[in-house]
Amino acid sequence: GVLKPEFLKSMAKQPLVLALANPNPEIMPEEALETRPDVMICTGRSDYPNQVNNVLCFPYIFRGALDVGATTINEEMKRAAVQAIAELARDTPSDIVAKASGGETRLFGRDSLIPSPFDPRLILRVAPAVARAAMESGVATRPIPDFEAYVDKLQRYVFRSGFIMRNIFAEAKKAPRRVIYADGEDERVLRASQVLIEEGIAKPILIGRPAVIESRIKRYGLSLRLGTDVENINPEDDPRYRDYVATLVEVAGRKGVTPDAARSLVRNSTTVIAALAVHRGEADAMICGLEGRYRSKLRHIRDIIGLAPGVNELAAMSLMITSRGIVFLNDTHVQADPTPAAIADNVLMCADHMMRFGLEPRVALVSHSDFGDFDTASTTKMRAALHIVRQRAPQLEIDGEMQADTALIAGIRQRKLPSSTLKGDANLLVMPDLASANVAYQIVKVFGDSLPVGPILLGTAKPAHILTPSVTSRGVVNMSAIAVTEALALERGQ
């Protein structure tokens, strides 16, 4: 409050105000704009345009400096960082970046003077600019000989570890939604709920016995409060029991669920309760699968929540964050032996979902042969799928069939087929069947020094995900954020 509205009246046309105190700026943007409609105002807060955030520059200044072995960080390097940020602010947001940030496409102007701190292109612009400035000013001890190769290497840093989740978390925090957890008594869910509430990512609803949940909250040293911080559905005694039974008979009565079976399921299956809550609009997304079998939970979700419009079958993709970058695998958990048409459907669902991560899909249809050198049922199926995808989405970067190393190493592919329409390393590997996809997923997860995110269930009418018993509490947090962004996208009609 130290910057009074009347002070703005004495400023020149289009005044620039940097009100960077947190959490309360020296003057609130609404108050400044009311006094001076022509004001350009920046704050340190993420809930207003033009956030001045040190993560815009400091990680990338050090990245560039370290990569050339700079002996100091001089004015030339800092100026180069500023110039790179300024140029990025003037760039038109790509469709990928816009989709990753909830569809916002602000062009450079009064409300878009500064790039978003979550723009994944920052490292690709700032670090090379700083490295080049260090070289030109004579402080680099390890000059970079090939900047194009250097930028390609930086792409891997962009999508490692939590970096790839930054857009997802930022989007979820804008409007947290209700996520219901079938395994509400599980320690991992309780610890994840604490994080989700503290970081403003989601509004948890826990299915479980209140006494058990409260006892475990105390045992784990958490500060959650049932009924205040998190909602609770008690499967043993909930006033909605009869309503839930009636809803289950209504949606699944023609799928073999009799009234007696419905009463038993609502009493004994927390997955069914979670799916009904989402179907009835009492929750926006659901997470299950920390205990029990994947296939039985999949059937409940398919029967109760159903398929999204235009979707013929559910599928699952898994994100693997490895030391050499990220890769999505499909279909790791659902379709045993998909047809070429089903594979094409899966490719398009996966590609659309990848854009929420701010990623441009580069799709490889994987098999045991390279571009027709071995004809089997698997390879011909993948070639047929490629033909269908190219007809339905000609703009998508895709090729196949090819072996996994051909997909993941562009140099190998260039030697085998220079005319391949897939450029760079593939980031989505589509397998011919469930066995190969799941085996690849399990091997990479155990031996690949990787962090798995998912599986991400695709094609449901409303967000629903089935995790695996090996998931960590951080994995629950990651999937919860993804579920929230899916719910928000559904509300926007995307």
Secondary structure by P-SEA (a helix, b strand, c coil): ccccaaaaaaccccccccccccccccccaaaaaaaccccccccccccccccccccccaaaaaaaaaaaccccccaaaaaaaaaaaaaaaaccccaaaaaaacccccccccccccccccccccccccaaaaaaaaaaacccccccccaaaaaaaaccccccccccaaaaaaaaaabbbbbbbcccccaaaaaaaaaaaaacccbbbbbccaaaaaaaaaaacccccccccbbbbccccccaaaaaaaaaaaacccccccaaaaaaaaaccaaaaaaaaaaacccccccccccccaaaaaaaaaacccccccccbbbbbbbbbcccbbbbbccccccccccaaaaaaaaaaaaaaaaaacccccccccccccccccccaaaaaaaaaaaaaaaacccccccccccaaaaacaaaaaaacccccccccccbbbbccaaaaaaaaaaaaaccccccccccccccccbbbbbcccccaaaaaaaaaaaaaaaaaaaacc
